[in-house]
Amino acid sequence: MDLQVGVAWFKSTLGGNEVWRFLAWMLAILVAGIAGRVARYYLAKVSEVVSARQRHVLASFLGAMGKAAVFALVVIAFKAGLHFLVLSSAVSAFAVTTTNVLVVVATGYVLYCLVDVASSAMERAAARTPSKLDDMLAPMVRSSLRVTVVVLCLVQVATVLSDKPLTSILAGLGVGGLAVALAAQETIRNFFGSVTVLTDKPFELGDRIMVDKYDGLVEHVGFRSTRLRTFDGDLVTIPNGDLAGKGIQNAGKRPYLRRVMSIGVPYDTPPAKMERALEIIKGILANHPFQDPSMLPRVVFKDFGSSSMEIMVLYWFCKADYWEFMAFNEKVNLEILRRFNAEGIEFAFPSQTVYVAGDAKRPLGFPRAPGPGGAGSAV
């Protein structure tokens, strides 16, 4: 009796279809979802194995297909399962439209995931070139491809829903694009700013640049903005439209570092010791290992300062490494200190000299006001 009831229920109709037809349709979708998850799991495992063998592009392809597997198989099962149902003309038209939209979205999602394959190939190729321009272009091309896939997918969906030819959709997009362009002037300005940055190449990824008050390393260059990582650890985002119109100081491109320092000695230093001080500094800097023959050090008795006699020291460190430059400066400073102490040459410090009235070496006099008979005299 129960079996007969069950068979009767399966044969009962719902919306003009037997129940078993709906169950068969939903079962097909469920099986496709499970199959997609299993495929995603095994494709991810195979991708890890292939990546360990240094076949990164193939690994990216398998990973991308694994991401898209679930949704793609469910859409295929959704469309195929409709054959189990008996649909009226109105419902059939709606089902066909819905299915076509899902197929377009699924195809777009597969292409969106496959962009990672092209991106991986470009990044691998960029890593083999000495220029860092390729490293900046790779993420921008990836973003462009993704935007292109999304736009084409939306256009195709609009074509399916409106049942109009593609040319009509594109014409409508042209009119709407003008309005969008007027509203997105800042975005367009930043886009052309990024083109300017890529064309002029004022910096590359990893370079240290100074823009306005910001000083940091270039971490990312996108279509809209450039990101700097300051030495305080802050991430600064600068719109490319602003960046293209500003002066950029690129410390990463300098071939050398220059140091200018001033050493003061007291005014009571004899001329012989001043000459000896100049000889000591010149000897320390002579033929230093980071010197270019065309840029020899300069050591001169520059000026008589307010509280000391000034020695100007100028030299170039022909390497771009800042911390090596600081280590070399430290060695120079220690050697100057050591040699000056050994020679009895003192370093000056800010001071003032006060002359006391009555000093026999420096007599002071004040003019007396002229009297009735003539000029005054000093006291």
Secondary structure, DSSP 8 states (H G I E B T S, - for coil): -HHHHHHHHHH-EETTEEHHHHHHHHHHHHHHHHHHHHHHHHHHHHHHHHHHTT-HHHHHHHHHHHHHHHHHHHHHHHHHHGGGS---HHHHHHHHHHHHHHHHHHHHHHHHHHHHHHHHHHHHHHHTSS-SHHHHHHHHHHHHHHHHHHHHHHHHHHHHHHT--HHHHHHHHHHHHHHHHHHTHHHHHHHHHHHHHHHH----TT-EEEETTEEEEEEEE-SSEEEEEETTS-EEEEEHHHHTTS--EEGGG-S-EEEEEEEEE-TT--HHHHHHHHHHHHHHHTT-TT--TTS--EEEEEEE-SSSEEEEEEEEE-S--HHHHHHHHHHHHHHHHHHHHHHT-----S------TT-TTS----B---BTTB---B-
